Amino acid sequence: MSKGATAHNLTGTAVETGLILMAVGCPLALGGVHSATILGTLLVSVLTLTMLWLRRRRLRVSWYALLLLMLCAYTALQLVPLPIWLLHSIAPATADILQVSLSLPLNQIGWLPISLDPNATHWAFLKLGSCTLAFIVAQNFLYRRRRRDRVLMAIVIGTTFAALLGFLGAVATPGKVLLFYTPSQA
């Protein structure tokens, strides 16, 4: 086997492993509040997309992926600081809430984002971004039936294991999630 074929197989295995990790991680990131889960999923998504690009040197972006990318951009735009006069014309309710909460006249308020909770919007952007990257990777890599079957089997095994672990945890240690932490630790 040539060196190029070995590298091609290695990147294929890395992409497939990343897809399986994302299939488990993206739902955790969407429903999770732990920054480590969200950042871990984003890291796996970026690395897997990079490996896929190194493997194929081109990526196909469908209309649905484009829609997801536009939703990511829309979420990111809510974090861009705007002068208060522009914020007041775009989102008057947000400007009024900020004026009341800051107890300042409009002319004394500096640049502020549209989002009333920029930190939460930032994390939502990272969550949506990791899921969008996972979709783009899956769309570009799972065009062969054998690959789809392997990834789907791994998802079935992983979700079955998670369900059994959750059931065992509910019976053995009520009040603890997946046997190792209580919700008050979140």
Solvent accessible surface area in square Angstrom, and as a share of the most:
residue,aa,sasa,rsa
1,M,180,0.81
2,S,71,0.46
3,K,183,0.78
4,G,52,0.50
5,A,40,0.31
6,T,69,0.40
7,A,53,0.41
8,H,83,0.37
9,N,75,0.39
10,L,121,0.60
11,T,21,0.12
12,G,8,0.08
13,T,84,0.49
14,A,36,0.28
15,V,0,0.00
16,E,22,0.10
17,T,69,0.40
18,G,5,0.05
19,L,9,0.05
20,I,49,0.25
21,L,96,0.48
22,M,2,0.01
23,A,34,0.26
24,V,69,0.40
25,G,11,0.11
26,C,12,0.07
27,P,83,0.52
28,L,97,0.48
29,A,0,0.00
30,L,100,0.50
31,G,69,0.66
32,G,13,0.12
33,V,111,0.64
34,H,68,0.30
35,S,53,0.34
36,A,82,0.64
37,T,42,0.25
38,I,3,0.02
39,L,86,0.43
40,G,31,0.30
41,T,9,0.05
42,L,36,0.18
43,L,107,0.53
44,V,39,0.22
45,S,0,0.00
46,V,67,0.39
47,L,98,0.49
48,T,5,0.03
49,L,36,0.18
50,T,65,0.38
51,M,55,0.25
52,L,0,0.00
53,W,110,0.39
54,L,80,0.40
55,R,38,0.14
56,R,57,0.21
57,R,145,0.53
58,R,157,0.57
59,L,59,0.29
60,R,146,0.53
61,V,72,0.41
62,S,24,0.16
63,W,191,0.67
64,Y,92,0.35
65,A,0,0.00
66,L,96,0.48
67,L,73,0.36
68,L,25,0.13
69,L,68,0.34
70,M,111,0.50
71,L,80,0.40
72,C,11,0.07
73,A,54,0.42
74,Y,137,0.52
75,T,19,0.11
76,A,33,0.26
77,L,110,0.55
78,Q,45,0.20
79,L,46,0.23
80,V,67,0.39
81,P,72,0.45
82,L,26,0.13
83,P,18,0.12
84,I,17,0.09
85,W,179,0.63
86,L,55,0.27
87,L,0,0.00
88,H,61,0.27
89,S,81,0.52
90,I,94,0.48
91,A,20,0.15
92,P,68,0.43
93,A,69,0.54
94,T,17,0.10
95,A,0,0.00
96,D,65,0.34
97,I,87,0.44
98,L,27,0.13
99,Q,57,0.25
100,V,119,0.68
101,S,76,0.49
102,L,80,0.40
103,S,95,0.61
104,L,72,0.36
105,P,66,0.42
106,L,55,0.27
107,N,133,0.68
108,Q,118,0.52
109,I,12,0.06
110,G,44,0.43
111,W,168,0.59
112,L,39,0.19
113,P,24,0.15
114,I,45,0.23
115,S,11,0.07
116,L,94,0.47
117,D,78,0.40
118,P,58,0.37
119,N,100,0.51
120,A,53,0.41
121,T,18,0.10
122,H,76,0.34
123,W,60,0.21
124,A,46,0.36
125,F,62,0.26
126,L,23,0.12
127,K,39,0.16
128,L,44,0.22
129,G,13,0.12
130,S,0,0.00
131,C,26,0.16
132,T,1,0.01
133,L,33,0.16
134,A,14,0.11
135,F,69,0.29
136,I,9,0.05
137,V,0,0.00
138,A,29,0.23
139,Q,34,0.15
140,N,2,0.01
141,F,2,0.01
142,L,33,0.16
143,Y,109,0.41
144,R,131,0.48
145,R,169,0.62
146,R,177,0.64
147,R,15,0.06
148,R,89,0.33
149,D,70,0.36
150,R,100,0.36
151,V,5,0.03
152,L,104,0.52
153,M,115,0.51
154,A,27,0.21
155,I,50,0.25
156,V,84,0.48
157,I,108,0.55
158,G,25,0.24
159,T,78,0.45
160,T,70,0.41
161,F,134,0.56
162,A,51,0.39
163,A,66,0.51
164,L,112,0.56
165,L,44,0.22
166,G,29,0.28
167,F,139,0.58
168,L,95,0.47
169,G,1,0.01
170,A,66,0.51
171,V,99,0.57
172,A,62,0.48
173,T,48,0.28
174,P,106,0.66
175,G,58,0.56
176,K,89,0.38
177,V,59,0.34
178,L,62,0.31
179,L,63,0.31
180,F,140,0.58
181,Y,52,0.20
182,T,41,0.24
183,P,82,0.52
184,S,105,0.68
185,Q,121,0.54
186,A,76,0.59
